[in-house]
Amino acid sequence: MGHLQKSLRRIETHYRNRKITRAIDATGFWFIDIPRTSSTSIRAELGKRFGPIHGKRNVIEAEHATEQVLPEHLSAREMQEITGPKVWASLYSFSIVRNPFERLLSFYNYMQKCGDLPTSWSYAEFVARHVEASPATPYLGYFGLRRTACDFVLDAEGTPLVTEIFRFENRTEAITRIGQKIGFPELGTLHVQKASPMGQDYRLAHDDKTRALLEDFYARDLAYFGYSF
């Protein structure tokens, strides 16, 4: 790409980000949507209530899909780059984290349900391949899968970039508070893209090997958020 083309691309990106920032700033909040934390349900509701800037197109239940401006599952650092530090600091930002052992099992169930993994892969094989995956790894290169919760909500020095971080196991209380903060008390009525069997105990899906692999891979999440097996 030549110098002129690079300059034009930078100008295009700058003006696009300004337009996006104005739309976000008008609503006063942003949701850092970590995969498999009820993020699709929340974004689908936000999109219908506040418009495409908060929407999500990729929903299994197509009737709940909305227009979408930005890719889903952007980290707080990425959003701060788009809006700029001053606007980002003025927003009410929030996210939901989940025990990584449970979240990865939910990811496996979801990907199997969507046909995004070979049906022959057991959960143990999925885990073993996941911890070694790179962006180029077939089936497992998706950045949302490879990122930890800390990658989504902390800066490079380990400082939170999100106003409030809630825990998935306290989802009901979290949704109530979020709804109050953003002026949307009806938030939380939608439940889409469920993949794990009701009442599934994630501990029963793991053995000593998968537990050890994930304790190493998610060591930062486990320490920072106080989760354990």
CYANA upper distance limits for C-alpha pairs under 8 A (distance plus 0.5 A):
  1 MET  CA      5 GLN  CA      6.64
  1 MET  CA      6 LYS  CA      7.01
  2 GLY  CA      6 LYS  CA      6.73
  3 HIS  CA      7 SER  CA      6.69
  4 LEU  CA      8 LEU  CA      6.67
  5 GLN  CA      9 ARG  CA      6.59
  6 LYS  CA     10 ARG  CA      6.72
  7 SER  CA     11 ILE  CA      6.78
  8 LEU  CA     12 GLU  CA      6.57
  9 ARG  CA     13 THR  CA      6.60
 10 ARG  CA     14 HIS  CA      6.55
 11 ILE  CA     15 TYR  CA      6.80
 12 GLU  CA     16 ARG  CA      6.59
 13 THR  CA     17 ASN  CA      6.49
 14 HIS  CA     18 ARG  CA      6.74
 15 TYR  CA     19 LYS  CA      6.79
 16 ARG  CA     20 ILE  CA      6.73
 17 ASN  CA     21 THR  CA      6.37
 17 ASN  CA     82 ILE  CA      6.18
 17 ASN  CA     83 THR  CA      7.27
 18 ARG  CA     22 ARG  CA      6.72
 18 ARG  CA     83 THR  CA      7.82
 19 LYS  CA     23 ALA  CA      6.97
 20 ILE  CA     24 ILE  CA      6.77
 20 ILE  CA     53 ILE  CA      7.86
 20 ILE  CA     83 THR  CA      8.22
 21 THR  CA     25 ASP  CA      6.39
 21 THR  CA     82 ILE  CA      7.64
 21 THR  CA     83 THR  CA      5.59
 21 THR  CA     87 VAL  CA      8.32
 22 ARG  CA     26 ALA  CA      6.57
 23 ALA  CA     27 THR  CA      7.39
 23 ALA  CA     53 ILE  CA      7.18
 24 ILE  CA     28 GLY  CA      6.81
 24 ILE  CA     29 PHE  CA      7.23
 24 ILE  CA     30 TRP  CA      7.62
 24 ILE  CA     53 ILE  CA      7.23
 25 ASP  CA     29 PHE  CA      7.58
 25 ASP  CA     87 VAL  CA      7.63
 25 ASP  CA     91 LEU  CA      7.58
 27 THR  CA     50 PHE  CA      7.84
 28 GLY  CA     90 SER  CA      8.24
 28 GLY  CA     91 LEU  CA      5.69
 28 GLY  CA     92 TYR  CA      6.79
 28 GLY  CA    182 ILE  CA      8.21
 29 PHE  CA     91 LEU  CA      5.39
 29 PHE  CA     92 TYR  CA      4.98
 29 PHE  CA     93 SER  CA      5.93
 29 PHE  CA    182 ILE  CA      7.57
 30 TRP  CA     54 HIS  CA      8.27
 30 TRP  CA     91 LEU  CA      7.39
 30 TRP  CA     92 TYR  CA      6.98
 30 TRP  CA     93 SER  CA      5.27
 30 TRP  CA     94 PHE  CA      7.14
 31 PHE  CA     43 ARG  CA      8.46
 31 PHE  CA     93 SER  CA      6.28
 31 PHE  CA     94 PHE  CA      5.68
 31 PHE  CA     95 SER  CA      6.34
 32 ILE  CA     73 HIS  CA      7.20
 32 ILE  CA     74 LEU  CA      7.19
 32 ILE  CA     75 SER  CA      6.83
 32 ILE  CA     76 ALA  CA      6.92
 32 ILE  CA     93 SER  CA      7.69
 32 ILE  CA     94 PHE  CA      6.61
 32 ILE  CA     95 SER  CA      5.45
 32 ILE  CA     96 ILE  CA      8.34
 32 ILE  CA    152 PHE  CA      7.72
 32 ILE  CA    153 VAL  CA      7.95
 32 ILE  CA    162 VAL  CA      8.50
 33 ASP  CA     37 THR  CA      8.14
 33 ASP  CA     39 SER  CA      5.61
 33 ASP  CA     40 THR  CA      8.35
 33 ASP  CA     43 ARG  CA      8.35
 33 ASP  CA     72 GLU  CA      7.54
 33 ASP  CA     73 HIS  CA      5.63
 33 ASP  CA     74 LEU  CA      7.74
 33 ASP  CA     95 SER  CA      6.70
 33 ASP  CA     96 ILE  CA      7.81
 34 ILE  CA     39 SER  CA      6.85
 34 ILE  CA     73 HIS  CA      6.25
 34 ILE  CA     95 SER  CA      7.71
 34 ILE  CA     96 ILE  CA      7.39
 34 ILE  CA     97 VAL  CA      7.59
 34 ILE  CA    144 GLY  CA      7.97
 34 ILE  CA    149 ALA  CA      7.47
 34 ILE  CA    152 PHE  CA      7.50
 35 PRO  CA     39 SER  CA      6.63
 35 PRO  CA     40 THR  CA      8.44
 35 PRO  CA     73 HIS  CA      7.24
 35 PRO  CA    107 PHE  CA      8.42
 35 PRO  CA    144 GLY  CA      6.99
 35 PRO  CA    145 LEU  CA      7.98
 36 ARG  CA    103 ARG  CA      6.52
 36 ARG  CA    106 SER  CA      6.97
 36 ARG  CA    107 PHE  CA      6.87
 37 THR  CA     96 ILE  CA      6.71
 37 THR  CA     97 VAL  CA      7.03
 37 THR  CA     98 ARG  CA      6.86
 37 THR  CA    103 ARG  CA      7.88
 37 THR  CA    168 PHE  CA      6.76
 38 SER  CA     42 ILE  CA      6.92
 38 SER  CA    191 HIS  CA      8.13
 39 SER  CA     43 ARG  CA      6.56
 40 THR  CA     44 ALA  CA      6.42
 40 THR  CA     56 LYS  CA      7.77
 40 THR  CA     59 VAL  CA      7.57
 40 THR  CA    192 VAL  CA      7.47
 40 THR  CA    193 GLN  CA      7.78
 41 SER  CA     45 GLU  CA      6.89
 41 SER  CA    188 GLY  CA      8.28
 41 SER  CA    190 LEU  CA      6.19
 41 SER  CA    191 HIS  CA      5.89
 41 SER  CA    192 VAL  CA      5.92
 41 SER  CA    193 GLN  CA      8.12
 42 ILE  CA     46 LEU  CA      6.61
 42 ILE  CA    187 LEU  CA      7.95
 42 ILE  CA    188 GLY  CA      7.39
 42 ILE  CA    190 LEU  CA      7.98
 43 ARG  CA     47 GLY  CA      6.35
 43 ARG  CA     54 HIS  CA      6.76
 43 ARG  CA     55 GLY  CA      6.13
 43 ARG  CA     56 LYS  CA      6.53
 44 ALA  CA     48 LYS  CA      6.88
 44 ALA  CA     55 GLY  CA      6.33
 44 ALA  CA     56 LYS  CA      6.29
 44 ALA  CA     64 HIS  CA      6.72
 44 ALA  CA     65 ALA  CA      6.77
 44 ALA  CA     66 THR  CA      7.08
 45 GLU  CA     49 ARG  CA      6.70
 45 GLU  CA     55 GLY  CA      8.37
 45 GLU  CA    187 LEU  CA      7.32
 45 GLU  CA    188 GLY  CA      8.36
 45 GLU  CA    190 LEU  CA      7.50
 46 LEU  CA     50 PHE  CA      6.09
 46 LEU  CA     51 GLY  CA      7.74
 46 LEU  CA     54 HIS  CA      6.23
 46 LEU  CA     55 GLY  CA      6.81
 46 LEU  CA    187 LEU  CA      8.45
 47 GLY  CA     51 GLY  CA      5.22
 47 GLY  CA     52 PRO  CA      5.98
 47 GLY  CA     53 ILE  CA      7.57
 47 GLY  CA     54 HIS  CA      5.30
 47 GLY  CA     55 GLY  CA      4.09
 47 GLY  CA     56 LYS  CA      7.15
 47 GLY  CA     66 THR  CA      6.54
 47 GLY  CA     67 GLU  CA      7.83
 47 GLY  CA     68 GLN  CA      8.32
 48 LYS  CA     52 PRO  CA      8.31
 48 LYS  CA     55 GLY  CA      7.52
 48 LYS  CA     66 THR  CA      7.15
 50 PHE  CA     54 HIS  CA      7.11
 51 GLY  CA     55 GLY  CA      6.80
 51 GLY  CA     67 GLU  CA      8.07
 52 PRO  CA     56 LYS  CA      8.06
 52 PRO  CA     66 THR  CA      7.28
 52 PRO  CA     67 GLU  CA      5.35
 52 PRO  CA     68 GLN  CA      5.26
 52 PRO  CA     69 VAL  CA      6.28
 53 ILE  CA     68 GLN  CA      6.76
 53 ILE  CA     69 VAL  CA      5.79
 53 ILE  CA     70 LEU  CA      7.34
 54 HIS  CA     68 GLN  CA      7.48
 54 HIS  CA     69 VAL  CA      8.08
 55 GLY  CA     65 ALA  CA      8.26
 55 GLY  CA     66 THR  CA      5.91
 55 GLY  CA     67 GLU  CA      6.14
 55 GLY  CA     68 GLN  CA      5.22
 55 GLY  CA     69 VAL  CA      7.70
 56 LYS  CA     65 ALA  CA      6.47
 56 LYS  CA     66 THR  CA      5.85
 56 LYS  CA     67 GLU  CA      6.72
 56 LYS  CA     68 GLN  CA      5.53
 56 LYS  CA     72 GLU  CA      7.53
 57 ARG  CA     65 ALA  CA      5.29
 57 ARG  CA     66 THR  CA      5.61
 57 ARG  CA     67 GLU  CA      6.21
 57 ARG  CA     68 GLN  CA      6.18
 58 ASN  CA     62 ALA  CA      8.34
 58 ASN  CA     65 ALA  CA      7.00
 59 VAL  CA     64 HIS  CA      7.26
 59 VAL  CA     65 ALA  CA      5.98
 59 VAL  CA    192 VAL  CA      8.30
 59 VAL  CA    193 GLN  CA      7.53
 60 ILE  CA    192 VAL  CA      8.10
 60 ILE  CA    193 GLN  CA      6.43
 61 GLU  CA     65 ALA  CA      7.76
 61 GLU  CA    192 VAL  CA      7.33
 61 GLU  CA    193 GLN  CA      7.58
 73 HIS  CA    144 GLY  CA      6.82
 74 LEU  CA     78 GLU  CA      6.58
 74 LEU  CA     79 MET  CA      7.15
 74 LEU  CA    152 PHE  CA      7.83
 75 SER  CA     79 MET  CA      6.80
 75 SER  CA    151 ASP  CA      7.47
 75 SER  CA    152 PHE  CA      4.76
 75 SER  CA    153 VAL  CA      6.87
 76 ALA  CA     80 GLN  CA      6.52
 76 ALA  CA    152 PHE  CA      6.31
 76 ALA  CA    153 VAL  CA      5.88
 76 ALA  CA    154 LEU  CA      7.62
 76 ALA  CA    155 ASP  CA      8.24
 76 ALA  CA    161 LEU  CA      6.57
 76 ALA  CA    162 VAL  CA      7.36
 77 ARG  CA     81 GLU  CA      6.82
 77 ARG  CA    152 PHE  CA      8.00
 77 ARG  CA    153 VAL  CA      8.04
 77 ARG  CA    154 LEU  CA      7.96
 77 ARG  CA    155 ASP  CA      6.71
 77 ARG  CA    161 LEU  CA      7.83
 78 GLU  CA     82 ILE  CA      6.94
 79 MET  CA     83 THR  CA      6.68
 79 MET  CA     88 TRP  CA      8.11
 80 GLN  CA     84 GLY  CA      5.73
 80 GLN  CA     85 PRO  CA      6.06
 80 GLN  CA     88 TRP  CA      6.08
 81 GLU  CA     85 PRO  CA      7.69
 83 THR  CA     87 VAL  CA      6.40
 83 THR  CA     88 TRP  CA      6.45
 84 GLY  CA     88 TRP  CA      6.64
 85 PRO  CA     89 ALA  CA      6.49
 86 LYS  CA     90 SER  CA      7.00
 87 VAL  CA     91 LEU  CA      7.06
 92 TYR  CA    162 VAL  CA      8.41
 92 TYR  CA    163 THR  CA      6.46
 93 SER  CA    162 VAL  CA      5.68
 93 SER  CA    163 THR  CA      5.49
 93 SER  CA    164 GLU  CA      7.05
 94 PHE  CA    162 VAL  CA      6.17
 94 PHE  CA    163 THR  CA      6.26
 94 PHE  CA    164 GLU  CA      5.32
 94 PHE  CA    165 ILE  CA      6.21
 94 PHE  CA    166 PHE  CA      8.11
 94 PHE  CA    178 ILE  CA      8.33
 95 SER  CA    153 VAL  CA      8.13
 95 SER  CA    162 VAL  CA      7.66
 95 SER  CA    164 GLU  CA      7.15
 95 SER  CA    165 ILE  CA      5.49
 95 SER  CA    166 PHE  CA      6.66
 96 ILE  CA    165 ILE  CA      6.21
 96 ILE  CA    166 PHE  CA      5.15
 96 ILE  CA    167 ARG  CA      5.93
 96 ILE  CA    168 PHE  CA      6.40
 97 VAL  CA    149 ALA  CA      6.82
 97 VAL  CA    165 ILE  CA      7.56
 97 VAL  CA    166 PHE  CA      6.73
 97 VAL  CA    167 ARG  CA      5.56
 97 VAL  CA    168 PHE  CA      6.25
 98 ARG  CA    102 GLU  CA      7.65
 98 ARG  CA    103 ARG  CA      6.49
 98 ARG  CA    167 ARG  CA      6.45
 98 ARG  CA    168 PHE  CA      5.55
 98 ARG  CA    169 GLU  CA      7.81
 99 ASN  CA    103 ARG  CA      6.51
 99 ASN  CA    168 PHE  CA      8.40
 99 ASN  CA    222 LEU  CA      8.31
 99 ASN  CA    227 TYR  CA      6.38
 99 ASN  CA    228 SER  CA      7.96
100 PRO  CA    104 LEU  CA      6.40
100 PRO  CA    214 LEU  CA      8.46
100 PRO  CA    218 TYR  CA      7.35
100 PRO  CA    221 ASP  CA      7.97
100 PRO  CA    222 LEU  CA      8.19
100 PRO  CA    227 TYR  CA      8.43
101 PHE  CA    105 LEU  CA      6.97
101 PHE  CA    202 TYR  CA      7.34
101 PHE  CA    203 ARG  CA      8.41
101 PHE  CA    211 ARG  CA      8.42
101 PHE  CA    214 LEU  CA      7.59
101 PHE  CA    229 PHE  CA      7.37
102 GLU  CA    106 SER  CA      6.72
102 GLU  CA    202 TYR  CA      5.87
103 ARG  CA    107 PHE  CA      6.72
104 LEU  CA    108 TYR  CA      6.75
105 LEU  CA    109 ASN  CA      6.78
105 LEU  CA    123 TYR  CA      8.02
105 LEU  CA    202 TYR  CA      7.26
105 LEU  CA    205 ALA  CA      8.32
106 SER  CA    110 TYR  CA      6.55
106 SER  CA    195 ALA  CA      7.12
106 SER  CA    196 SER  CA      6.27
107 PHE  CA    111 MET  CA      6.55
107 PHE  CA    145 LEU  CA      8.23
108 TYR  CA    112 GLN  CA      6.63
108 TYR  CA    123 TYR  CA      7.43
108 TYR  CA    126 PHE  CA      7.85
109 ASN  CA    113 LYS  CA      6.60
109 ASN  CA    195 ALA  CA      5.99
109 ASN  CA    196 SER  CA      6.23
110 TYR  CA    114 CYS  CA      6.72
110 TYR  CA    193 GLN  CA      8.28
110 TYR  CA    194 LYS  CA      8.05
110 TYR  CA    195 ALA  CA      5.37
110 TYR  CA    196 SER  CA      7.74
111 MET  CA    115 GLY  CA      6.54
111 MET  CA    116 ASP  CA      5.39
111 MET  CA    117 LEU  CA      6.39
112 GLN  CA    116 ASP  CA      6.43
112 GLN  CA    117 LEU  CA      6.01
112 GLN  CA    118 PRO  CA      8.08
112 GLN  CA    119 THR  CA      7.24
113 LYS  CA    195 ALA  CA      7.22
115 GLY  CA    119 THR  CA      8.15
116 ASP  CA    139 TYR  CA      7.11
117 LEU  CA    121 TRP  CA      7.78
117 LEU  CA    139 TYR  CA      6.71
121 TRP  CA    125 GLU  CA      6.35
121 TRP  CA    126 PHE  CA      6.76
122 SER  CA    126 PHE  CA      6.76
123 TYR  CA    127 VAL  CA      6.68
123 TYR  CA    205 ALA  CA      7.89
124 ALA  CA    128 ALA  CA      6.78
124 ALA  CA    206 HIS  CA      7.86
124 ALA  CA    210 THR  CA      6.74
125 GLU  CA    129 ARG  CA      6.66
126 PHE  CA    130 HIS  CA      6.37
127 VAL  CA    131 VAL  CA      6.86
127 VAL  CA    210 THR  CA      6.89
127 VAL  CA    213 LEU  CA      8.20
127 VAL  CA    214 LEU  CA      8.25
128 ALA  CA    132 GLU  CA      7.45
128 ALA  CA    210 THR  CA      7.71
128 ALA  CA    213 LEU  CA      7.89
129 ARG  CA    133 ALA  CA      6.59
129 ARG  CA    140 LEU  CA      8.40
130 HIS  CA    140 LEU  CA      6.91
130 HIS  CA    146 ARG  CA      8.06
131 VAL  CA    213 LEU  CA      7.72
131 VAL  CA    214 LEU  CA      8.09
131 VAL  CA    217 PHE  CA      7.00
133 ALA  CA    137 THR  CA      6.06
133 ALA  CA    140 LEU  CA      6.66
133 ALA  CA    141 GLY  CA      6.98
133 ALA  CA    146 ARG  CA      8.07
134 SER  CA    140 LEU  CA      7.97
134 SER  CA    141 GLY  CA      6.12
134 SER  CA    146 ARG  CA      8.47
135 PRO  CA    140 LEU  CA      7.97
135 PRO  CA    141 GLY  CA      4.52
135 PRO  CA    142 TYR  CA      7.00
135 PRO  CA    143 PHE  CA      7.42
136 ALA  CA    140 LEU  CA      8.48
136 ALA  CA    141 GLY  CA      5.83
137 THR  CA    141 GLY  CA      5.31
140 LEU  CA    145 LEU  CA      7.58
140 LEU  CA    146 ARG  CA      8.14
141 GLY  CA    145 LEU  CA      8.09
141 GLY  CA    146 ARG  CA      7.75
142 TYR  CA    146 ARG  CA      7.17
143 PHE  CA    147 ARG  CA      6.60
147 ARG  CA    151 ASP  CA      6.31
147 ARG  CA    152 PHE  CA      7.65
148 THR  CA    152 PHE  CA      7.23
148 THR  CA    218 TYR  CA      7.38
148 THR  CA    221 ASP  CA      7.31
149 ALA  CA    153 VAL  CA      6.99
149 ALA  CA    221 ASP  CA      6.81
150 CYS  CA    154 LEU  CA      5.97
150 CYS  CA    158 GLY  CA      8.39
150 CYS  CA    220 ARG  CA      7.62
150 CYS  CA    221 ASP  CA      6.46
150 CYS  CA    224 TYR  CA      8.35
151 ASP  CA    155 ASP  CA      8.25
153 VAL  CA    160 PRO  CA      6.35
153 VAL  CA    161 LEU  CA      6.25
153 VAL  CA    162 VAL  CA      6.50
154 LEU  CA    158 GLY  CA      5.69
154 LEU  CA    159 THR  CA      5.72
154 LEU  CA    160 PRO  CA      4.88
154 LEU  CA    161 LEU  CA      5.94
154 LEU  CA    162 VAL  CA      8.13
155 ASP  CA    159 THR  CA      5.89
155 ASP  CA    160 PRO  CA      6.85
155 ASP  CA    161 LEU  CA      6.78
166 PHE  CA    170 ASN  CA      7.72
166 PHE  CA    171 ARG  CA      7.98
166 PHE  CA    174 ALA  CA      6.58
167 ARG  CA    171 ARG  CA      7.02
167 ARG  CA    174 ALA  CA      8.13
170 ASN  CA    174 ALA  CA      6.61
171 ARG  CA    175 ILE  CA      6.48
172 THR  CA    176 THR  CA      6.84
172 THR  CA    188 GLY  CA      8.28
173 GLU  CA    177 ARG  CA      6.86
174 ALA  CA    178 ILE  CA      6.63
175 ILE  CA    179 GLY  CA      6.44
175 ILE  CA    187 LEU  CA      7.14
175 ILE  CA    188 GLY  CA      6.50
176 THR  CA    180 GLN  CA      6.80
176 THR  CA    185 PRO  CA      7.37
176 THR  CA    187 LEU  CA      7.85
176 THR  CA    188 GLY  CA      8.16
177 ARG  CA    181 LYS  CA      6.71
178 ILE  CA    182 ILE  CA      6.75
179 GLY  CA    183 GLY  CA      6.38
179 GLY  CA    184 PHE  CA      5.06
179 GLY  CA    185 PRO  CA      5.04
179 GLY  CA    186 GLU  CA      7.38
179 GLY  CA    187 LEU  CA      6.00
180 GLN  CA    184 PHE  CA      6.69
180 GLN  CA    185 PRO  CA      6.03
196 SER  CA    200 GLN  CA      7.35
201 ASP  CA    205 ALA  CA      7.98
202 TYR  CA    206 HIS  CA      7.55
203 ARG  CA    229 PHE  CA      7.78
206 HIS  CA    210 THR  CA      6.19
206 HIS  CA    211 ARG  CA      6.61
207 ASP  CA    211 ARG  CA      6.56
208 ASP  CA    212 ALA  CA      6.63
209 LYS  CA    213 LEU  CA      6.68
210 THR  CA    214 LEU  CA      6.63
211 ARG  CA    215 GLU  CA      6.49
211 ARG  CA    229 PHE  CA      8.11
212 ALA  CA    216 ASP  CA      6.86
213 LEU  CA    217 PHE  CA      6.71
214 LEU  CA    218 TYR  CA      6.14
214 LEU  CA    219 ALA  CA      8.21
215 GLU  CA    219 ALA  CA      5.94
215 GLU  CA    222 LEU  CA      8.11
218 TYR  CA    222 LEU  CA      6.63
219 ALA  CA    223 ALA  CA      6.63
220 ARG  CA    224 TYR  CA      6.43
221 ASP  CA    225 PHE  CA      6.28
221 ASP  CA    226 GLY  CA      8.14
221 ASP  CA    227 TYR  CA      7.87
222 LEU  CA    226 GLY  CA      5.87
222 LEU  CA    227 TYR  CA      5.14
222 LEU  CA    228 SER  CA      6.56
223 ALA  CA    227 TYR  CA      7.41
